[in-house]
Amino acid sequence: MGYHIDKVEWSIDRERLQQIRERVFVYELHIPKHIEFDNLDIIAHHVLVTDDSKCPVATGRLCNDGLIGRIAVLPQHRNRSVYKSLLTYIVKLAQQQGCESISINCILNEVERFKRNGFSAQGQVFMEAGIPRQRMHCPITQFDDRPFTLVH
């Protein structure tokens, strides 16, 4: 199965982006809607992954400060190809936006995977929406796009 990745606008594609994030974050991970959808959605850069049938299967966002977030992939599409393509696209977008570094608040069992891809832990573990997370930081020039998988 092939995938297509595009930068999309929240004002135009809000419904498709919300549909994926609600299914993953609200229904699967039980994150309250008022936490999942925030004021950053309006100003962030959004990416949408669709399958060959043009059905939305994954999304992610990039904030202006280089923070990658809201990576959501529908269960049947959680594979290395989708994650690698999505993250590589977002990192290239960050580079185009002039970001010198990127960061992500990852769940704890993903810390080692991000380390293998050029990220280093920054600060202490913290709680976000009831989930322990670690902020990971990476200069864009050190990002390694070798395939790896993520949970969410």
Secondary structure, 3 states (H helix, E strand, C coil): CCEEEEEECHHHHHHHHHHHHHHHHHHHCCCCHHHHCCCHHHHCEEEEEEECCCCEEEEEEECCCCEEEEEEECHHHCCHHHHHHHHHHHHHHHHHCCCCEEEEEEEHHHHHHHHHCCCEEEEEEEEECCEEEEEEEEEHHHCCCCCCCCCC
